[in-house]
């Protein structure tokens, strides 16, 4: 059996929860980064993003994701994204796909049902997530853009959020635990962070220099930011784009406040800058007199040319900018984006602007501040150096190399409270302490 396993390519099934393109992009990047001579990879995600994902070197399969409206409405209202019945159906879909592909390892990105599906199908499970969702993260939790924030104002809403967050995280974890009980599996702790990060192996698409942790188990690993851009050619006009003024690259992504873009471009139009804005096809807007508007553009190329990147504050757009040594102005709306952008701001490499009536002017003022204060570019360059020390593809392949069938399940059913012998256990594992100079 061991000789057979070594002789053939290891089958890896990547499943992305296609509520945003970012989750799909990370799975594409990791799958394409594996050596095809050693790994037989399959990508699965909802076909809604098939066009945006473009051609890949890895075979693709369709698997259903909840409607985008359900996802964004839940975020806007601060309610759980999934009902437990959604997750039960996901498990059935997952299991059918796993049985069809017969993988040695399944890798998920925000596919919360896999914590059950992988157990039921007895296949090791690796989750790709962000370290700010880790129970081991040492960070603050800024209140996101909720109805409470708009009614009470940020200071009062933050105080109430700090008091209620443990309860809210328990409420958000409840559908996952009810799904697990439905399949007679042991529930997790009543904490959203456990629901988002629990797996045999948990890998963070981050660097510890930006997201500090403490007492991190060895089956939780930083692999560096997993980056992806659509495989589209650079526009012809980009080569001749004037370099006489600083370039501002604007991309609010698939989950940012697209309705803000027209006002934002008007605010930037009066500044001594040039602008490139990418809409992701979400809104139609006229090009400003000082720039261009496109649906899609290779983000890494635009970020490398820019003096400032304006985005939704999420991890993919921020790391794309920081990898180029470019400071960021972020306009987050949901907690995920706030958690990431608050860390970028604290690092000194960006400015967080809350979404509101004064947001366009606030963003324009932040751009002026960043352009006039060299410290922002210096901190972005420092983070660029930190990012370059990580090779996500190599680190991920090394994790798979160690994850032979059966090994992970014996070593890493972690984080659950002590239960019966049939429940998930807590292993004794070495701890690592990731801190950074930003915290000192």
C-alpha positions as CSV (number, residue, x, y, z in Angstrom):
1,X,0.0,0.0,0.0
2,X,2.8,2.4,0.9
3,X,4.6,1.7,-2.3
4,X,1.4,2.2,-4.4
5,X,0.9,5.6,-2.7
6,X,4.4,6.7,-3.5
7,X,4.3,5.5,-7.1
8,X,1.2,7.4,-8.1
9,X,0.5,11.1,-8.1
10,X,-1.2,12.3,-4.9
11,X,-4.8,13.4,-5.7
12,X,-5.7,16.8,-4.2
13,X,-9.2,18.2,-4.4
14,X,-9.5,22.0,-4.0
15,X,-13.0,23.3,-3.1
16,X,-13.6,27.1,-3.0
17,X,-16.7,28.7,-1.5
18,X,-17.5,31.1,-4.3
19,X,-19.2,33.8,-2.3
20,X,-16.4,36.1,-3.5
21,X,-13.8,35.7,-6.2
22,X,-11.0,35.9,-3.7
23,X,-11.7,32.4,-2.3
24,X,-11.7,31.0,-5.8
25,X,-8.5,32.8,-6.7
26,X,-6.6,31.4,-3.8
27,X,-7.5,27.9,-4.7
28,X,-6.5,28.4,-8.3
29,X,-3.2,29.8,-7.2
30,X,-2.4,26.9,-4.9
31,X,-3.6,24.2,-7.3
32,X,-1.6,25.6,-10.2
33,X,1.5,26.0,-8.0
34,X,1.8,22.3,-7.3
35,X,4.1,20.1,-9.4
36,X,1.8,18.3,-11.9
37,X,4.3,15.5,-12.1
38,X,3.7,14.7,-8.4
39,X,0.1,15.9,-7.8
40,X,-3.1,15.2,-9.6
41,X,-5.2,18.3,-8.7
42,X,-8.9,19.1,-9.3
43,X,-10.6,22.5,-8.7
44,X,-14.2,22.8,-7.6
45,X,-16.2,26.0,-7.3
46,X,-19.5,27.5,-8.4
47,X,-19.6,28.1,-12.1
48,X,-20.7,31.7,-11.5
49,X,-17.0,32.6,-11.4
50,X,-15.9,30.4,-14.3
51,X,-15.5,33.4,-16.7
52,X,-13.6,35.5,-14.3
53,X,-11.3,32.6,-13.3
54,X,-10.4,32.1,-17.0
55,X,-8.5,29.1,-18.3
56,X,-6.5,27.1,-15.7
57,X,-4.1,24.3,-16.0
58,X,-6.1,22.3,-13.5
59,X,-9.4,20.5,-14.3
60,X,-12.5,22.2,-12.9
61,X,-15.7,20.8,-11.4
62,X,-18.9,22.7,-10.4
63,X,-20.1,22.7,-6.8
64,X,-23.0,24.9,-5.6
65,X,-22.5,28.0,-3.5
66,X,-25.4,30.0,-1.9
67,X,-26.7,33.0,-3.9
68,X,-24.5,36.0,-3.6
69,X,-27.5,38.0,-2.4
70,X,-27.8,35.8,0.7
71,X,-24.1,36.2,1.5
72,X,-24.1,40.0,1.1
73,X,-27.4,40.5,2.9
74,X,-26.1,38.5,5.9
75,X,-22.9,40.5,6.0
76,X,-24.9,43.8,5.9
77,X,-27.2,42.8,8.7
78,X,-24.6,41.0,10.9
79,X,-26.5,37.7,10.8
80,X,-25.1,34.2,10.2
81,X,-24.2,33.6,6.6
82,X,-25.5,30.0,6.5
83,X,-28.5,28.3,7.9
84,X,-27.7,24.8,9.2
85,X,-29.8,23.3,6.4
86,X,-27.6,25.1,3.9
87,X,-24.6,23.4,5.5
88,X,-26.2,20.0,5.6
89,X,-26.9,20.2,1.8
90,X,-23.3,21.4,1.3
91,X,-22.1,18.2,3.1
92,X,-24.1,16.1,0.8
93,X,-22.7,17.9,-2.2
94,X,-19.1,17.7,-0.8
95,X,-19.4,14.0,-0.2
96,X,-20.6,13.3,-3.7
97,X,-17.7,15.2,-5.1
98,X,-15.2,13.6,-2.8
99,X,-16.5,10.1,-3.7
100,X,-16.2,11.0,-7.4
101,X,-12.7,12.4,-7.2
102,X,-11.3,10.0,-4.5
103,X,-8.7,12.5,-3.2
104,X,-5.9,11.8,-0.8
105,X,-6.4,15.3,0.6
106,X,-9.2,17.8,0.3
107,X,-8.3,21.5,0.6
108,X,-11.0,24.1,1.3
109,X,-11.3,27.9,1.3
110,X,-14.2,29.1,3.4
111,X,-16.1,25.8,2.7
112,X,-17.3,25.4,6.3
113,X,-19.1,22.1,5.6
114,X,-15.8,20.3,5.0
115,X,-15.2,20.0,8.7
116,X,-18.0,17.3,8.5
117,X,-17.6,16.1,5.0
118,X,-13.9,15.2,5.3
119,X,-14.5,13.3,8.6
120,X,-17.4,11.4,7.1
121,X,-15.4,10.4,4.0
122,X,-12.2,9.8,6.1
123,X,-10.0,12.1,4.1
124,X,-7.5,14.6,5.6
125,X,-8.7,18.2,5.4
126,X,-6.6,21.3,4.9
127,X,-8.3,24.7,5.3
128,X,-6.9,27.9,3.8
129,X,-8.0,31.0,5.8
130,X,-6.7,34.2,7.3
131,X,-4.8,34.5,10.5
132,X,-7.1,37.3,11.9
133,X,-9.8,34.6,12.2
134,X,-7.5,32.4,14.3
135,X,-8.3,31.8,18.0
136,X,-4.6,32.4,18.5
137,X,-4.5,35.8,16.9
138,X,-3.6,38.7,19.1
139,X,-5.5,41.5,17.6
140,X,-8.3,44.0,18.2
141,X,-11.8,43.5,16.8
142,X,-13.1,46.8,15.2
143,X,-16.8,47.1,14.9
144,X,-17.8,46.7,11.3
145,X,-20.2,48.7,9.2
146,X,-23.5,47.5,10.9
147,X,-26.9,49.1,11.4
148,X,-25.8,49.6,15.0
149,X,-22.7,51.6,13.9
150,X,-24.8,53.9,11.7
151,X,-27.4,54.5,14.5
152,X,-25.2,54.9,17.5
153,X,-21.9,56.1,16.0
154,X,-18.6,54.3,16.1
155,X,-17.5,54.9,19.8
156,X,-20.8,53.6,21.3
157,X,-21.1,50.8,18.7
158,X,-17.5,49.7,19.4
159,X,-18.2,49.5,23.2
160,X,-21.3,47.5,22.6
161,X,-19.6,45.3,20.0
162,X,-16.8,44.5,22.5
163,X,-19.3,43.4,25.1
164,X,-21.5,41.3,22.7
165,X,-18.8,39.9,20.4
166,X,-18.4,36.5,22.3
167,X,-22.2,36.0,22.1
168,X,-22.3,37.1,18.5
169,X,-19.4,34.7,17.6
170,X,-21.3,31.9,19.4
171,X,-24.5,32.7,17.4
172,X,-22.6,32.6,14.1
173,X,-21.0,29.3,15.0
174,X,-24.3,27.7,15.9
175,X,-25.3,26.6,12.4
176,X,-22.0,24.8,12.0
177,X,-22.4,23.0,15.3
178,X,-26.0,22.0,14.5
179,X,-24.9,20.7,11.2
180,X,-22.2,18.6,12.9
181,X,-24.7,17.2,15.4
182,X,-27.0,16.3,12.5
183,X,-24.3,14.0,11.3
184,X,-23.6,12.7,14.8
185,X,-20.2,14.4,14.9
186,X,-18.8,16.3,17.9
187,X,-19.5,20.0,17.8
188,X,-16.8,22.7,18.0
189,X,-16.4,25.3,20.6
190,X,-19.1,28.0,20.3
191,X,-16.9,30.5,18.6
192,X,-17.0,31.6,15.0
193,X,-13.2,31.5,14.9
194,X,-13.2,27.8,15.5
195,X,-15.8,27.3,12.7
196,X,-13.6,29.3,10.3
197,X,-10.3,27.6,11.1
198,X,-10.9,24.0,12.3
199,X,-9.3,21.4,10.1
200,X,-6.6,18.7,10.2
201,X,-4.2,21.3,9.0
202,X,-4.9,25.1,9.0
203,X,-2.9,27.3,6.8
204,X,-2.9,31.1,6.9
205,X,-2.7,33.1,3.7
206,X,-0.9,35.8,5.7
207,X,2.5,36.8,7.2
208,X,2.9,36.9,11.0
209,X,4.6,40.3,10.7
210,X,1.1,41.7,9.9
211,X,-1.1,39.3,11.9
212,X,0.5,38.4,15.2
213,X,-0.4,35.2,17.0
214,X,0.6,33.4,20.2
215,X,0.8,29.8,21.3
216,X,0.2,28.7,17.7
217,X,0.0,24.8,17.4
218,X,2.3,23.3,14.8
219,X,-0.6,22.2,12.6
220,X,-1.5,25.9,12.1
221,X,1.0,27.2,9.5
222,X,1.7,30.6,7.9
223,X,2.5,30.1,4.3
224,X,2.5,33.7,3.1
225,X,-0.2,35.6,1.1
226,X,-1.6,33.4,-1.7
227,X,-2.0,35.8,-4.5
228,X,-3.9,35.6,-7.8
229,X,-4.8,37.9,-10.7
230,X,-7.0,37.1,-13.7
231,X,-4.9,35.9,-16.7
232,X,-5.7,38.8,-19.0
233,X,-3.3,40.8,-21.1
234,X,-2.2,44.3,-20.1
235,X,-4.1,47.0,-22.0
236,X,-2.1,48.7,-24.8
237,X,-2.5,52.1,-23.3
238,X,-0.9,51.1,-20.0
239,X,2.6,51.2,-21.5
240,X,2.1,54.8,-22.6
241,X,0.3,55.9,-19.6
242,X,1.8,59.3,-18.4
243,X,4.1,59.0,-15.4
244,X,4.3,62.7,-14.8
245,X,2.0,62.4,-11.8
246,X,1.4,59.8,-9.1
247,X,-0.8,56.9,-10.2
248,X,-3.8,55.9,-8.0
249,X,-5.1,52.4,-8.7
250,X,-8.8,51.9,-7.6
251,X,-10.3,48.4,-7.3
252,X,-13.1,47.8,-4.8
253,X,-13.3,44.1,-5.7
254,X,-16.2,41.7,-5.9
255,X,-17.4,42.6,-2.3
256,X,-16.6,46.3,-1.9
257,X,-19.1,49.2,-2.1
258,X,-19.4,49.5,-5.9
259,X,-21.9,52.3,-5.6
260,X,-19.1,54.5,-4.1
261,X,-16.9,54.4,-7.2
262,X,-18.5,57.3,-9.2
263,X,-18.2,59.7,-6.3
264,X,-14.8,58.4,-5.5
265,X,-13.5,59.1,-9.0
266,X,-15.0,62.6,-8.9
267,X,-13.1,63.3,-5.6
268,X,-9.9,62.0,-7.1
269,X,-10.4,64.0,-10.3
270,X,-9.5,67.3,-8.6
271,X,-6.2,65.9,-7.2
272,X,-2.8,66.2,-9.1
273,X,-2.8,62.4,-9.8
274,X,-3.7,60.0,-12.6
275,X,-6.2,57.2,-12.0
276,X,-6.9,53.7,-13.1
277,X,-10.1,52.2,-11.9
278,X,-11.2,48.6,-12.3
279,X,-15.0,47.9,-11.8
280,X,-15.0,44.1,-11.9
281,X,-18.0,44.6,-14.1
282,X,-20.2,45.6,-11.1
283,X,-20.9,49.2,-12.0
284,X,-20.9,51.4,-15.1
285,X,-19.1,54.7,-14.6
286,X,-17.6,57.3,-16.9
287,X,-13.8,57.6,-16.9
288,X,-12.5,60.7,-15.1
289,X,-10.6,63.3,-17.0
290,X,-7.4,62.1,-15.3
291,X,-7.6,58.4,-15.9
292,X,-9.1,55.3,-17.3
293,X,-11.9,52.9,-16.2
294,X,-11.8,49.2,-17.1
295,X,-13.7,46.1,-16.1
296,X,-10.6,44.0,-15.3
297,X,-6.9,44.6,-15.2
298,X,-4.0,42.5,-13.9
299,X,-4.0,43.8,-10.4
300,X,-0.3,43.0,-9.6
301,X,0.8,45.1,-12.6
302,X,-1.4,48.0,-11.7
303,X,-0.3,47.9,-8.0
304,X,3.3,47.9,-9.0
305,X,2.8,51.1,-11.1
306,X,0.7,52.8,-8.4
307,X,1.7,55.2,-5.7
308,X,-1.4,54.3,-3.7
309,X,-3.9,51.5,-4.1
310,X,-7.6,52.1,-3.0
311,X,-9.6,49.0,-2.3
312,X,-12.1,47.4,0.0
313,X,-9.5,46.7,2.7
314,X,-9.7,42.9,2.2
315,X,-6.7,40.6,2.4
316,X,-6.2,39.9,-1.3
317,X,-6.2,43.5,-2.5
318,X,-4.1,44.7,0.4
319,X,-1.4,42.0,0.0
320,X,-1.4,42.6,-3.8
321,X,-0.5,46.2,-3.0
322,X,1.9,45.5,-0.2
323,X,3.7,42.9,-2.3
324,X,4.5,45.7,-4.7
325,X,5.6,48.0,-1.8
326,X,2.5,50.2,-2.4
327,X,0.5,51.8,0.5
328,X,-3.2,51.2,0.8
329,X,-6.4,53.2,1.4
330,X,-9.1,50.7,2.5
331,X,-12.9,51.2,2.6
332,X,-14.0,48.1,4.5
333,X,-17.7,47.2,5.0
334,X,-17.7,43.7,6.6
335,X,-15.8,42.4,9.6
336,X,-13.4,40.3,7.5
337,X,-12.2,43.5,5.7
338,X,-12.1,45.5,8.9
339,X,-9.9,42.9,10.6
340,X,-7.4,43.0,7.8
341,X,-7.4,46.7,7.1
342,X,-7.1,47.6,10.7
343,X,-3.9,45.6,10.8
344,X,-2.6,47.3,7.7
345,X,-3.4,50.7,9.2
346,X,-1.7,49.8,12.5
347,X,1.4,48.7,10.5
348,X,1.7,52.2,9.2
349,X,1.3,51.1,5.5
350,X,-2.3,52.4,5.0
351,X,-5.3,54.3,6.1
352,X,-8.7,52.9,6.9
353,X,-11.8,55.0,5.9
354,X,-15.2,54.0,7.1
355,X,-18.0,53.9,4.5
356,X,-20.3,56.9,4.9
357,X,-21.5,60.2,3.4
358,X,-18.0,61.7,3.7
359,X,-16.1,58.7,2.4
360,X,-15.1,60.1,-1.1
361,X,-13.6,63.2,0.5
362,X,-12.0,61.1,3.2
363,X,-10.4,58.8,0.7
364,X,-9.1,61.8,-1.3
365,X,-7.6,63.3,1.9
366,X,-6.0,59.9,2.8
367,X,-4.4,59.8,-0.6
368,X,-3.0,63.3,-0.1
369,X,-1.6,62.3,3.3
370,X,0.0,59.1,2.0
371,X,1.6,61.0,-0.9
372,X,3.0,63.7,1.4
373,X,4.3,61.4,4.1
374,X,7.1,59.0,3.1
375,X,6.6,56.8,6.1
376,X,3.7,55.1,4.5
377,X,5.8,54.0,1.5
378,X,8.6,53.0,3.8
379,X,6.3,50.7,5.9
380,X,4.8,49.2,2.7
381,X,8.4,48.5,1.5
382,X,9.2,46.9,4.8
383,X,6.2,44.6,4.5
384,X,7.1,43.9,0.9
385,X,10.4,42.5,2.1
386,X,8.6,40.4,4.7
387,X,6.3,39.0,2.0
388,X,9.2,38.1,-0.2
389,X,10.5,35.7,2.5
390,X,7.5,33.5,1.9
391,X,6.8,31.1,-1.0
392,X,3.2,30.0,-0.5
393,X,3.5,27.3,-3.2
394,X,6.6,25.8,-1.7
395,X,5.3,25.9,1.9
396,X,2.0,24.4,0.8
397,X,3.7,21.6,-1.1
398,X,5.8,20.8,2.0
399,X,2.6,20.5,4.1
400,X,1.1,18.1,1.6
401,X,4.3,16.1,1.5
402,X,4.0,15.5,5.3
403,X,0.2,14.9,5.1
404,X,0.2,11.2,4.1
405,X,-3.2,9.4,4.4
406,X,-4.2,8.9,8.0
407,X,-1.4,11.0,9.5
408,X,-3.3,14.3,10.0
409,X,-6.3,12.7,11.6
410,X,-4.2,11.1,14.3
411,X,-2.2,14.3,14.9
412,X,-4.5,17.2,14.6
413,X,-8.1,16.9,15.9
414,X,-7.3,19.9,17.9
415,X,-9.0,22.9,19.6
416,X,-12.1,21.0,20.7
417,X,-12.9,20.7,24.4
418,X,-12.4,17.3,26.0
419,X,-15.3,15.0,25.0
420,X,-16.1,11.3,24.7
421,X,-13.8,8.8,22.9
422,X,-15.8,9.3,19.8
423,X,-15.3,13.0,19.7
424,X,-12.6,15.1,18.3
425,X,-9.6,15.2,20.6
426,X,-6.9,17.7,21.5
427,X,-3.4,16.5,20.8
428,X,-0.3,17.5,22.6
429,X,1.6,19.5,20.1
430,X,4.5,22.0,20.2
431,X,3.6,25.6,20.3
432,X,5.1,28.4,18.3
433,X,5.0,32.0,19.1
434,X,4.6,34.4,16.1
435,X,5.0,38.1,17.1
436,X,6.3,41.0,15.2
437,X,8.1,44.3,15.7
438,X,4.8,46.1,15.0
439,X,3.6,44.9,18.4
440,X,6.5,46.2,20.3
